[in-house]
């Protein structure tokens, strides 16, 4: 290799020396020669030191030639037009190539061997450069063609993105598993309560937390200047599924030969541009209550178990003990572009039935009204504002929900009464982040909204709306990049409707949660948690329970 480099260096140096006196366009030739040196270094024929040395010599010769040119021009005799014409006439008669001019014999001499070798090396280098450029062009065309699949740079928590021509294919998800021990503290049943304190026995389970597993596939592209995407989200649990009103989220069935439940929560498309905003068509998380659950730390743990003896697809987390579940609802919604931190969204949603979650009283009489007819959609909207002051990052959000419940039915309402009620609700919340600290404060209030789930026990059996409200506060501190502690407290209240007297109906659900999270890797997080949950009725009934959980959640 060394002898090859020396053999190549001699022609290059000879070319530099031989060609310098004949440069009529120094800047252009300097560019060509520099390109040649760059190509030889790229191919490994020149070391960086050799490249720099030859380039310095070449620039020195070029500079000297450019300075000498004015002096040569000044020393040339000035020709008149007639003299110039005579010279060209004589040149045409004899010709330089004939070897004679005005009686003087011209002998070009034998070609220099070093010059010939330099020209040969230069020709080869030029051919090699053309070949390299063609190969690079072909490679770029192949990379940008639809037949090549590339992998984008991986960002922890953002999934894996593959680029197939103009289409981005993103695959992301999470998997978790917890051991949970629940100990009831006693009490008497509360209709619509979320505590398991009255069950009377301890329970152990291996289960999912508030999140089941999730596998989300997203296809994105831009066509005719329009950004669009299609999303499919599958959320299987680890516990046996059982048919019921809540489908995969109904209480589980811990019996042999069971199978896990699959919850297809997300099926939607988005269409829009950065200037206009984005439209969504399909099934996805609703607007009202979405920030409350997405900022809830129990999203990555267990929280209130709901049912630990026969676990469902998920636990409750802080659902029903601080906020009403946003739910995954078919929708046509719009998200505006962000303007100076402000952003808005609004949409029409599949209307949901009024649901008697509390069940019946001691005689079996329904405690809440129900409905199954809807002539108008549910409407939800939200505004957010993000800003930073003095290093404190802040988000404030507020949203609303409206739905007309028609043709309510209950034992206290006459058949065919066609009684209806307009459900209204609002919420406001804030999240602040400063260095290692993060805090969340949230509040909601509704008329006919109900508690725990949308329209659960929102209307009494006399057809009158029940008021409800709730809140939660949460603090999180990152002691290191890997270790953090979280504490939160939340309450959901449901008030009786005018003229109602239901002593068994839930009045208050509340819980306190403390958790520790340790990031073992970018993917894997270790979680330990304690939760205390209480439920109280409008009468004397109360119950409470305690649970301890430990496990892992993997996010990619």
C-alpha positions as CSV (number, residue, x, y, z in Angstrom):
1,X,0.0,0.0,0.0
2,X,2.9,2.4,0.9
3,X,4.6,1.8,-2.5
4,X,1.3,2.4,-4.3
5,X,0.8,5.7,-2.5
6,X,4.4,6.8,-3.4
7,X,3.9,5.8,-7.0
8,X,0.7,7.9,-7.0
9,X,2.2,10.9,-5.2
10,X,4.9,11.4,-7.9
11,X,2.5,11.9,-10.7
12,X,0.3,14.2,-8.7
13,X,3.3,16.3,-7.7
14,X,4.6,16.3,-11.3
15,X,1.2,17.4,-12.6
16,X,1.1,20.2,-10.1
17,X,4.6,21.5,-11.1
18,X,4.1,21.0,-14.8
19,X,0.7,22.5,-15.1
20,X,1.3,25.6,-13.0
21,X,3.0,27.8,-15.7
22,X,0.2,27.2,-18.1
23,X,-2.8,28.1,-15.9
24,X,-4.9,30.7,-17.7
25,X,-7.8,30.4,-15.2
26,X,-6.1,29.8,-11.9
27,X,-9.2,29.8,-9.7
28,X,-11.0,27.2,-11.8
29,X,-8.0,24.9,-12.1
30,X,-7.4,25.2,-8.4
31,X,-10.9,24.0,-7.8
32,X,-10.4,21.0,-10.1
33,X,-7.1,20.1,-8.6
34,X,-8.5,20.4,-5.0
35,X,-11.4,18.2,-6.0
36,X,-8.9,15.6,-7.3
37,X,-7.0,15.6,-4.1
38,X,-10.2,15.2,-2.1
39,X,-11.2,12.2,-4.2
40,X,-7.8,10.6,-3.8
41,X,-8.0,11.1,0.0
42,X,-11.6,9.7,0.1
43,X,-10.5,6.6,-1.8
44,X,-7.7,6.0,0.6
45,X,-4.9,6.8,-1.9
46,X,-3.7,9.8,0.1
47,X,-3.3,10.2,3.8
48,X,-4.6,13.5,5.4
49,X,-1.0,14.7,5.8
50,X,-0.2,14.0,2.2
51,X,-3.4,15.6,1.0
52,X,-2.7,18.8,3.1
53,X,0.9,19.0,1.9
54,X,0.1,18.7,-1.8
55,X,-2.8,21.2,-1.5
56,X,-0.5,23.7,0.2
57,X,2.1,23.4,-2.6
58,X,-0.6,23.8,-5.2
59,X,-2.1,26.9,-3.7
60,X,1.4,28.4,-3.4
61,X,2.1,27.8,-7.2
62,X,-1.3,29.2,-8.0
63,X,-0.7,32.3,-6.0
64,X,2.7,32.9,-7.6
65,X,1.3,32.4,-11.1
66,X,-1.5,34.9,-10.4
67,X,1.0,37.5,-9.2
68,X,3.3,37.0,-12.1
69,X,0.6,37.4,-14.7
70,X,0.3,41.2,-14.4
71,X,4.0,41.6,-14.8
72,X,4.1,39.5,-17.9
73,X,1.2,41.4,-19.3
74,X,3.0,44.7,-18.7
75,X,6.2,43.5,-20.4
76,X,4.5,42.3,-23.6
77,X,4.8,44.7,-26.6
78,X,1.7,46.5,-27.7
79,X,0.5,45.2,-31.0
80,X,-1.4,47.3,-33.5
81,X,-4.4,45.9,-35.2
82,X,-2.4,45.6,-38.5
83,X,0.5,43.8,-36.7
84,X,-1.9,41.4,-35.1
85,X,-3.6,40.6,-38.4
86,X,-0.2,40.1,-40.1
87,X,0.8,37.7,-37.3
88,X,-2.3,35.6,-37.7
89,X,-1.9,35.6,-41.5
90,X,1.7,34.3,-41.1
91,X,0.6,31.8,-38.5
92,X,-2.1,30.5,-40.9
93,X,0.5,30.2,-43.7
94,X,3.0,28.2,-41.8
95,X,1.2,26.8,-38.7
96,X,2.8,26.0,-35.3
97,X,2.1,22.3,-35.8
98,X,4.5,22.3,-38.9
99,X,7.4,23.1,-36.6
100,X,8.4,26.3,-38.6
101,X,7.6,30.0,-38.0
102,X,9.4,32.8,-39.8
103,X,12.4,30.8,-40.6
104,X,12.9,29.5,-37.1
105,X,12.6,25.7,-36.6
106,X,10.4,24.6,-33.7
107,X,11.5,21.4,-32.0
108,X,8.9,20.3,-29.3
109,X,11.3,17.7,-27.9
110,X,10.5,14.3,-26.5
111,X,7.5,14.1,-24.1
112,X,8.4,14.1,-20.4
113,X,7.8,10.6,-18.8
114,X,6.7,12.1,-15.5
115,X,4.2,14.3,-17.2
116,X,2.8,11.3,-19.1
117,X,2.4,9.3,-15.9
118,X,0.8,12.3,-14.2
119,X,-1.7,12.7,-17.1
120,X,-2.5,9.0,-16.9
121,X,-3.1,9.2,-13.2
122,X,-5.2,12.2,-13.5
123,X,-7.4,10.5,-16.2
124,X,-7.8,7.5,-14.0
125,X,-8.7,9.7,-11.0
126,X,-11.2,11.6,-13.1
127,X,-12.8,8.3,-14.2
128,X,-12.9,7.1,-10.6
129,X,-14.5,10.3,-9.5
130,X,-17.2,10.0,-12.2
131,X,-17.8,6.4,-11.1
132,X,-18.1,7.4,-7.4
133,X,-20.5,10.2,-8.3
134,X,-22.7,7.8,-10.3
135,X,-22.7,5.3,-7.5
136,X,-23.7,8.0,-5.0
137,X,-26.5,9.2,-7.3
138,X,-27.8,5.6,-7.7
139,X,-27.6,5.1,-3.9
140,X,-29.6,8.3,-3.2
141,X,-32.2,7.3,-5.8
142,X,-32.5,3.8,-4.2
143,X,-32.9,5.3,-0.7
144,X,-35.6,7.6,-1.9
145,X,-37.5,4.9,-3.8
146,X,-40.4,3.0,-2.6
147,X,-38.5,-0.3,-2.6
148,X,-36.2,0.6,0.3
149,X,-37.2,0.4,4.0
150,X,-35.1,2.5,6.4
151,X,-35.1,2.8,10.2
152,X,-35.4,6.3,11.8
153,X,-33.3,7.2,14.8
154,X,-34.7,5.6,17.9
155,X,-36.0,8.0,20.6
156,X,-36.9,6.3,23.9
157,X,-40.6,6.2,24.5
158,X,-41.5,7.1,20.9
159,X,-41.5,3.6,19.5
160,X,-39.8,2.2,16.4
161,X,-40.3,4.2,13.1
162,X,-39.7,2.6,9.7
163,X,-39.6,4.7,6.5
164,X,-41.0,2.9,3.4
165,X,-40.7,5.6,0.7
166,X,-43.0,8.4,1.6
167,X,-44.7,6.4,4.4
168,X,-43.7,6.4,8.1
169,X,-44.6,3.3,10.0
170,X,-44.4,3.7,13.8
171,X,-44.9,0.8,16.2
172,X,-45.0,1.6,19.9
173,X,-46.5,0.2,23.1
174,X,-46.1,-1.0,26.7
175,X,-46.5,-4.1,28.8
176,X,-46.9,-4.3,32.6
177,X,-47.5,-6.8,35.3
178,X,-48.0,-6.4,39.1
179,X,-48.5,-8.5,42.2
180,X,-51.2,-6.8,44.3
181,X,-52.2,-7.7,47.8
182,X,-55.5,-6.1,48.9
183,X,-56.7,-6.1,52.6
184,X,-60.2,-4.9,53.3
185,X,-60.6,-2.7,56.4
186,X,-64.3,-3.6,56.8
187,X,-67.5,-1.7,56.6
188,X,-70.9,-2.1,54.8
189,X,-71.5,-2.0,51.0
190,X,-72.0,1.4,49.3
191,X,-74.0,1.4,46.1
192,X,-71.7,2.9,43.4
193,X,-68.6,2.8,45.8
194,X,-65.2,1.8,44.5
195,X,-63.8,0.4,47.7
196,X,-63.7,-3.4,48.3
197,X,-63.6,-3.0,52.1
198,X,-66.9,-4.9,52.7
199,X,-65.7,-8.0,50.8
200,X,-64.5,-9.4,54.1
201,X,-61.4,-11.3,53.0
202,X,-57.8,-10.5,51.8
203,X,-57.0,-11.2,48.1
204,X,-53.9,-11.7,46.1
205,X,-53.6,-11.3,42.3
206,X,-51.1,-11.0,39.5
207,X,-52.7,-8.4,37.2
208,X,-52.4,-5.3,35.1
209,X,-52.4,-1.9,36.5
210,X,-54.5,1.1,35.3
211,X,-53.0,0.4,31.9
212,X,-53.3,-3.0,30.2
213,X,-50.7,-3.9,27.6
214,X,-50.8,-1.7,24.5
215,X,-49.6,-2.2,20.9
216,X,-50.1,0.8,18.7
217,X,-49.5,0.9,14.9
218,X,-49.5,4.3,13.2
219,X,-49.0,4.9,9.5
220,X,-48.3,8.5,8.4
221,X,-47.6,10.2,5.1
222,X,-48.1,13.5,3.2
223,X,-50.0,13.6,-0.1
224,X,-50.8,16.7,-2.1
225,X,-49.6,18.8,0.9
226,X,-52.0,17.1,3.3
227,X,-50.7,15.3,6.4
228,X,-52.6,12.1,7.2
229,X,-52.3,9.1,9.4
230,X,-54.1,5.9,10.4
231,X,-53.9,4.5,13.9
232,X,-54.8,1.1,15.3
233,X,-54.4,0.5,19.0
234,X,-54.8,-3.0,20.6
235,X,-54.9,-3.2,24.4
236,X,-54.9,-6.8,25.7
237,X,-54.9,-7.7,29.4
238,X,-53.2,-10.5,31.2
239,X,-56.2,-11.7,33.2
240,X,-59.1,-13.8,32.0
241,X,-61.9,-11.9,30.4
242,X,-65.6,-12.2,31.3
243,X,-68.6,-11.0,29.2
244,X,-70.4,-8.1,30.7
245,X,-71.6,-4.5,30.3
246,X,-68.0,-3.2,30.2
247,X,-66.8,-5.8,27.7
248,X,-63.0,-6.5,28.3
249,X,-63.1,-4.2,31.3
250,X,-65.8,-6.2,33.1
251,X,-64.6,-8.0,36.3
252,X,-62.5,-11.0,35.3
253,X,-63.0,-14.7,35.6
254,X,-60.2,-16.5,37.4
255,X,-61.2,-20.0,36.3
256,X,-59.2,-22.5,34.3
257,X,-59.3,-22.6,30.5
258,X,-59.9,-18.8,30.4
259,X,-58.5,-16.4,27.9
260,X,-57.4,-12.8,28.2
261,X,-59.4,-9.9,26.8
262,X,-58.5,-7.8,23.8
263,X,-59.6,-4.1,23.9
264,X,-59.4,-2.4,20.5
265,X,-59.6,1.1,21.9
266,X,-58.1,3.1,19.0
267,X,-59.2,3.0,15.4
268,X,-59.0,6.4,13.7
269,X,-57.6,8.5,10.9
270,X,-56.3,12.1,11.0
271,X,-56.2,14.6,8.1
272,X,-54.8,18.2,8.2
273,X,-52.0,20.6,7.7
274,X,-49.8,22.7,10.1
275,X,-51.6,25.8,9.0
276,X,-55.3,24.6,9.1
277,X,-55.1,22.1,12.0
278,X,-56.0,18.4,12.3
279,X,-59.3,16.5,11.9
280,X,-59.8,13.1,13.5
281,X,-62.4,10.5,12.4
282,X,-62.8,7.3,14.4
283,X,-62.5,5.9,17.9
284,X,-60.0,7.5,20.4
285,X,-59.7,9.0,23.8
286,X,-62.3,11.7,24.3
287,X,-61.5,15.4,25.1
288,X,-63.2,15.9,28.4
289,X,-61.2,14.3,31.2
290,X,-58.3,13.3,29.0
291,X,-55.7,15.6,30.6
292,X,-56.8,14.4,34.0
293,X,-56.0,10.8,33.3
294,X,-52.9,11.4,31.2
295,X,-51.3,13.4,34.0
296,X,-52.3,10.9,36.7
297,X,-49.2,9.1,38.1
298,X,-51.3,5.9,38.8
299,X,-51.5,5.5,35.0
300,X,-48.2,3.7,35.3
301,X,-49.1,1.8,38.5
302,X,-52.3,0.3,40.1
303,X,-54.1,2.8,42.4
304,X,-57.5,1.6,43.6
305,X,-58.0,-2.0,42.5
306,X,-61.7,-2.0,41.9
307,X,-61.8,-5.8,42.0
308,X,-58.7,-7.7,43.1
309,X,-60.2,-11.2,43.7
310,X,-61.3,-11.3,40.0
311,X,-59.2,-8.7,38.2
312,X,-60.5,-7.1,35.1
313,X,-58.5,-5.8,32.1
314,X,-57.3,-2.9,34.2
315,X,-57.5,-1.5,37.7
316,X,-59.2,1.9,38.5
317,X,-56.1,4.0,39.3
318,X,-57.7,7.3,40.3
319,X,-60.8,6.8,38.2
320,X,-63.8,7.6,40.4
321,X,-61.6,9.0,43.1
322,X,-60.6,12.3,41.6
323,X,-62.0,12.4,38.0
324,X,-64.6,10.8,35.7
325,X,-63.1,8.5,33.1
326,X,-62.6,10.2,29.8
327,X,-63.3,6.9,27.9
328,X,-62.6,5.9,24.3
329,X,-65.4,7.2,22.1
330,X,-66.2,7.3,18.4
331,X,-65.8,10.9,17.3
332,X,-65.2,13.6,14.6
333,X,-63.0,16.1,16.3
334,X,-60.8,19.0,15.4
335,X,-57.5,20.2,16.9
336,X,-56.3,23.7,16.0
337,X,-52.7,24.7,15.4
338,X,-50.8,26.1,18.4
339,X,-50.6,29.9,18.5
340,X,-48.3,31.5,21.2
341,X,-49.0,28.5,23.4
342,X,-52.8,28.5,22.9
343,X,-54.5,25.5,21.3
344,X,-58.2,24.5,21.1
345,X,-60.1,21.3,20.2
346,X,-63.8,20.5,19.7
347,X,-65.7,17.5,18.5
348,X,-69.0,15.6,18.2
349,X,-69.1,12.2,19.8
350,X,-71.2,9.1,19.9
351,X,-73.8,9.8,22.6
352,X,-73.6,7.4,25.6
353,X,-76.5,5.9,27.5
354,X,-77.4,7.0,31.0
355,X,-76.4,4.0,33.2
356,X,-77.6,2.7,36.5
357,X,-74.2,1.7,38.0
358,X,-75.4,1.8,41.6
359,X,-77.9,-1.0,41.0
360,X,-80.9,-1.2,43.3
361,X,-81.9,-0.6,46.9
362,X,-82.7,-3.3,49.5
363,X,-86.0,-4.1,47.6
364,X,-84.3,-4.2,44.2
365,X,-85.7,-0.9,43.1
366,X,-83.3,0.9,40.7
367,X,-81.5,3.8,42.2
368,X,-80.8,5.6,39.0
369,X,-82.6,6.3,35.7
370,X,-81.3,4.9,32.4
371,X,-81.7,5.8,28.7
372,X,-81.0,4.3,25.3
373,X,-82.3,6.9,22.7
374,X,-80.3,9.7,21.2
375,X,-81.2,12.1,18.5
376,X,-78.2,14.4,19.0
377,X,-74.5,13.8,19.5
378,X,-72.4,14.5,22.6
379,X,-70.3,17.7,22.2
380,X,-66.9,18.2,23.9
381,X,-64.4,21.0,23.6
382,X,-61.1,22.1,25.3
383,X,-58.6,25.0,25.4
384,X,-55.0,24.7,26.6
385,X,-52.3,27.3,27.3
386,X,-48.6,26.3,27.6
387,X,-46.0,28.9,28.8
388,X,-42.7,29.1,30.7
389,X,-41.8,31.8,33.3
390,X,-38.5,31.7,35.1
391,X,-37.8,28.1,34.2
392,X,-41.3,27.0,35.5
393,X,-43.1,25.1,32.7
394,X,-46.9,25.5,33.0
395,X,-49.9,24.0,31.3
396,X,-53.5,25.2,32.0
397,X,-56.5,23.5,30.5
398,X,-60.2,23.8,30.7
399,X,-62.9,21.8,28.9
400,X,-66.7,21.2,28.7
401,X,-69.1,18.4,27.9
402,X,-72.8,18.6,26.8
403,X,-75.2,15.8,25.9
404,X,-79.0,15.6,25.9
405,X,-80.3,12.4,27.5
406,X,-83.7,11.4,26.0
407,X,-86.6,9.1,26.9
408,X,-85.3,8.4,30.5
409,X,-86.7,5.2,32.1
410,X,-87.0,4.2,35.8
411,X,-89.6,2.7,38.2
412,X,-90.6,6.2,39.2
413,X,-91.2,7.5,35.7
414,X,-94.3,6.6,33.7
415,X,-93.8,4.5,30.6
416,X,-93.7,6.7,27.5
417,X,-93.2,9.9,29.6
418,X,-90.4,10.9,27.2
419,X,-88.7,12.8,30.0
420,X,-85.2,14.1,29.1
421,X,-82.3,15.9,30.7
422,X,-79.5,18.1,29.4
423,X,-76.2,16.9,30.9
424,X,-73.5,19.6,31.4
425,X,-70.0,19.4,32.8
426,X,-66.8,21.5,33.0
427,X,-63.2,21.0,34.3
428,X,-60.1,22.9,34.8
429,X,-56.6,21.8,35.7
430,X,-52.9,22.8,35.7
431,X,-49.6,21.1,35.6
432,X,-46.3,22.8,36.6
433,X,-42.8,21.5,36.2
434,X,-39.6,23.0,37.7
435,X,-36.4,21.1,37.6
436,X,-37.0,17.8,39.4
437,X,-40.5,18.8,40.7
438,X,-43.8,18.2,39.0
439,X,-47.2,19.2,40.4
440,X,-50.8,18.6,39.2
441,X,-54.1,20.2,40.4
442,X,-57.4,19.3,38.9
443,X,-61.1,20.0,39.5
444,X,-64.4,19.1,37.7
445,X,-68.1,19.7,38.2
446,X,-71.1,18.3,36.4
447,X,-74.9,18.3,36.3
448,X,-76.2,14.9,35.3
449,X,-72.6,13.8,34.6
450,X,-72.5,11.1,37.4
451,X,-69.4,9.6,38.9
452,X,-66.6,7.2,38.0
453,X,-67.8,6.7,34.4
454,X,-69.6,9.1,32.0
455,X,-73.3,9.2,33.0
456,X,-72.9,6.6,35.7
457,X,-75.7,7.4,38.2
458,X,-76.0,10.9,36.8
459,X,-79.8,11.1,36.9
460,X,-82.0,9.9,39.8
461,X,-84.9,7.5,39.4
462,X,-87.3,10.5,39.6
463,X,-85.7,11.9,36.4
464,X,-83.9,14.8,38.1
465,X,-80.2,15.4,37.6
466,X,-77.6,14.8,40.3
467,X,-74.8,17.3,40.8
468,X,-71.3,15.9,41.1
469,X,-67.8,17.3,41.6
470,X,-64.3,16.1,42.3
471,X,-60.6,17.0,42.4
472,X,-57.1,15.6,42.9
473,X,-53.7,17.0,43.7
474,X,-50.4,15.3,43.0
475,X,-46.7,16.0,43.6
476,X,-43.8,14.2,42.0
477,X,-40.1,14.7,42.7
478,X,-37.2,13.2,40.7
479,X,-34.4,12.7,43.2
480,X,-32.1,11.4,40.4
481,X,-32.6,10.8,36.7
482,X,-33.7,7.3,37.5
483,X,-35.6,7.5,40.9
484,X,-38.7,9.4,41.8
485,X,-41.4,9.5,44.4
486,X,-45.1,10.4,43.9
487,X,-47.9,11.2,46.3
488,X,-51.5,12.1,45.4
489,X,-54.9,12.6,47.0
490,X,-58.3,12.7,45.3
491,X,-62.1,12.9,45.9
492,X,-65.2,12.3,43.8
493,X,-68.6,13.5,45.3
494,X,-72.1,12.6,44.0
495,X,-75.0,14.6,45.5
496,X,-78.6,13.6,45.6
497,X,-81.1,15.1,43.2
498,X,-84.0,17.3,44.4
499,X,-86.7,15.2,46.0
500,X,-84.4,12.2,46.3
501,X,-83.7,10.1,49.5
502,X,-81.3,7.2,48.6
503,X,-79.3,6.3,51.7
504,X,-77.4,3.5,50.0
505,X,-76.2,5.7,47.1
506,X,-72.5,6.6,47.1
507,X,-71.8,10.1,48.4
508,X,-68.0,10.1,48.4
509,X,-65.1,8.1,47.0
510,X,-61.6,9.1,48.0
511,X,-58.1,7.7,48.0
512,X,-54.5,8.4,48.9
513,X,-51.7,6.9,46.9
514,X,-47.9,6.8,47.4
515,X,-45.5,5.3,44.8
516,X,-41.8,4.9,44.0
517,X,-40.6,4.5,40.4
518,X,-37.1,3.4,39.4
519,X,-36.0,3.5,35.7
520,X,-33.8,0.5,35.3
521,X,-33.3,1.2,31.6
522,X,-34.9,3.4,29.0
523,X,-37.6,0.8,28.6
524,X,-38.0,-0.9,32.0
525,X,-39.4,0.7,35.1
526,X,-39.7,-0.8,38.6
527,X,-42.8,0.3,40.6
528,X,-43.8,-0.1,44.2
529,X,-47.0,1.4,45.5
530,X,-49.4,1.7,48.4
531,X,-53.1,2.9,48.1
532,X,-55.9,3.5,50.6
533,X,-59.4,3.8,49.3
534,X,-62.7,4.8,51.0
535,X,-66.3,4.9,50.0
536,X,-69.2,6.5,51.9
537,X,-72.9,6.5,51.2
538,X,-75.5,9.2,51.9
539,X,-76.6,7.0,54.8
540,X,-74.5,5.4,57.5
541,X,-72.7,2.8,55.3
542,X,-68.9,3.1,54.8
543,X,-66.1,0.9,53.7
544,X,-62.4,1.1,53.1
545,X,-59.4,-1.1,51.9
546,X,-55.7,-1.0,51.6
547,X,-53.6,-2.4,48.8
548,X,-49.8,-2.9,48.1
549,X,-48.5,-3.5,44.7
550,X,-45.1,-4.2,43.1
551,X,-44.1,-4.9,39.5
552,X,-42.7,-3.5,36.3
553,X,-43.9,-1.6,33.3
554,X,-42.0,-1.6,30.0
555,X,-42.5,1.2,27.5
556,X,-41.1,1.4,24.0
